[in-house]
Amino acid sequence: MQNERILCAGFGGQGVMSLGKLIACAAMLDGREVTWMPSYGPEMRGGTAYCSVVVADRPVGSPIVTTNATSLIVMNLPSLDRFEQSVVPGGLILLNRSLIDREVGREDVVVHALEATTMAAQCGDPRAANMIMLGAYMALRGTPRHRHVEEAFSLVFGSGSSTSFNLNRKALRCGFDSVSAEAVIRKAA
């Protein structure tokens, strides 16, 4: 596998940082080289927040992903507006259709949209939309492995309650399963 350069973006409070940390921790558990770089500028609950994750077979030369992402996991419209052009041709844009009401304007990327917030609410809590997106990402990219993500839950969230663990696991599975049930909206030209 070559470098996977991932941008995770959304409103503060949508679990974007946790999403990126889970990908990074699960990749480390799989023996991969990783970097995770959060953006904490003026972002706060309700503002735009993002992080970048690089997963590679060799040591990572640069953690910067803002102009060459191979995947963009985007939770809201302002983040799509800001980062759509950051994805390399042939890359993946995975978007939360519950909060994004426009189409991706590019023809040279793979686009997959799902109603992540709605699906998370059906799983028990709309705040688990980030886990829906992670599950869909895992299904589309074939990585990270489920068992490593579940191990990473305790590393990222602490020992927490079994209710929270079960909700996250349920939402992860729902997102993963949705990819086989839904068609990819548009493949790269």
ChimeraX attribute file (.defattr): number of C-alpha atoms within 10 A of each C-alpha:
attribute: neighborCount
match mode: 1-to-1
recipient: residues
	/A:1	7
	/A:2	8
	/A:3	16
	/A:4	19
	/A:5	25
	/A:6	27
	/A:7	30
	/A:8	27
	/A:9	30
	/A:10	26
	/A:11	21
	/A:12	17
	/A:13	16
	/A:14	22
	/A:15	21
	/A:16	27
	/A:17	24
	/A:18	19
	/A:19	21
	/A:20	27
	/A:21	24
	/A:22	27
	/A:23	26
	/A:24	24
	/A:25	23
	/A:26	25
	/A:27	23
	/A:28	18
	/A:29	17
	/A:30	15
	/A:31	11
	/A:32	16
	/A:33	17
	/A:34	23
	/A:35	22
	/A:36	20
	/A:37	17
	/A:38	17
	/A:39	13
	/A:40	13
	/A:41	9
	/A:42	8
	/A:43	14
	/A:44	12
	/A:45	10
	/A:46	11
	/A:47	12
	/A:48	22
	/A:49	24
	/A:50	26
	/A:51	23
	/A:52	26
	/A:53	26
	/A:54	28
	/A:55	24
	/A:56	20
	/A:57	13
	/A:58	12
	/A:59	13
	/A:60	13
	/A:61	9
	/A:62	8
	/A:63	15
	/A:64	18
	/A:65	20
	/A:66	18
	/A:67	14
	/A:68	17
	/A:69	27
	/A:70	21
	/A:71	27
	/A:72	27
	/A:73	29
	/A:74	29
	/A:75	28
	/A:76	20
	/A:77	20
	/A:78	16
	/A:79	21
	/A:80	24
	/A:81	14
	/A:82	12
	/A:83	21
	/A:84	18
	/A:85	16
	/A:86	18
	/A:87	24
	/A:88	17
	/A:89	17
	/A:90	16
	/A:91	22
	/A:92	24
	/A:93	26
	/A:94	24
	/A:95	27
	/A:96	26
	/A:97	20
	/A:98	17
	/A:99	18
	/A:100	20
	/A:101	10
	/A:102	10
	/A:103	11
	/A:104	19
	/A:105	10
	/A:106	16
	/A:107	13
	/A:108	16
	/A:109	22
	/A:110	20
	/A:111	22
	/A:112	23
	/A:113	24
	/A:114	23
	/A:115	18
	/A:116	28
	/A:117	24
	/A:118	19
	/A:119	20
	/A:120	25
	/A:121	14
	/A:122	13
	/A:123	19
	/A:124	13
	/A:125	16
	/A:126	17
	/A:127	17
	/A:128	27
	/A:129	29
	/A:130	30
	/A:131	28
	/A:132	32
	/A:133	31
	/A:134	26
	/A:135	27
	/A:136	29
	/A:137	25
	/A:138	21
	/A:139	20
	/A:140	16
	/A:141	11
	/A:142	10
	/A:143	17
	/A:144	23
	/A:145	15
	/A:146	18
	/A:147	11
	/A:148	18
	/A:149	26
	/A:150	16
	/A:151	14
	/A:152	21
	/A:153	21
	/A:154	13
	/A:155	14
	/A:156	15
	/A:157	14
	/A:158	9
	/A:159	11
	/A:160	10
	/A:161	9
	/A:162	9
	/A:163	9
	/A:164	15
	/A:165	16
	/A:166	11
	/A:167	17
	/A:168	25
	/A:169	20
	/A:170	19
	/A:171	30
	/A:172	27
	/A:173	19
	/A:174	21
	/A:175	26
	/A:176	22
	/A:177	15
	/A:178	19
	/A:179	19
	/A:180	12
	/A:181	8
	/A:182	11
	/A:183	10
	/A:184	15
	/A:185	10
	/A:186	15
	/A:187	14
	/A:188	13
	/A:189	10
